[in-house]
Amino acid sequence: MTAALQLVPYALIATLSPLGVAATLTVMRTGRLQALGFGLGVVAGQLLACTTLVLLGSVTIPHRAKEHPTFQGALALGLGLALLVLAFVVRRRPESVKPSTGRSKAALERVVTASGLGFLLGIGGPKRLVLTALASASIAASGSTGSNEAALVVWYGLLATVLVWLPVLAYLLLGDLVIERLDTAFARLAGQRRPVTFYALVLVGSALFVNGVLLL
């Protein structure tokens, strides 16, 4: 599995966030400039978090160890176990999406505030940070350097925020027609997010675990 493909499951799980989609829908109702600022903030926050963790990983992981099969096997084993644990947490955790309050909507109506909130959302809470750390560890251990490593960071950052920047881009191009359709899509996502996330985590975690055992 190439480094770029290894990042896809982490990014898809990260982007399946009802909070992120709900915030995006809310900010799109406040205007184009606010939506643009929010979308750019989310992408910038995700890229900063991933870049920082990759740099830390590059410092702590010796270059020779990056290409050593035993090291890669141990890393795959650890990542697989981490994803299986995360799947168990997702399965057990109560699911709730709080609707936007008037205060939060008023805050999102200011471009600077919308950008700042988007930036914080891009950096993420515990789940997004864990997934970013797993993706960053994969990038750092892939042996990629320079522009290739930077390309992997951008690839992950865009995939992990696709349900934010893509709706914003569609809204900027097509206008209010997008919002109604996104409301319907969000309702479906909210109903299926937990099982989709759970099975994706189990599938990817199991594959990484088996791959790690074979490499050791």
Secondary structure, 3 states (H helix, E strand, C coil): CCHHHHHHHHHHHHHCCHHHHHHHHHHHCCCHHHHHHHHHHHHHHHHHHHHHHHHHHHHHCCHHHHCCHHHHHHHHHHHHHHHHHHHHHHHHCCCCCCCCCHHHHHHHCCHHHHHHHHHHHHHCCHHHHHHHHHHHHHHHCCCCCHHHHHHHHHHHHHHHCHHHHHHHHHHHHHCCHHHHHHHHHHHHHHHHHHHHHHHHHHHHHHHHHHHHHHHC
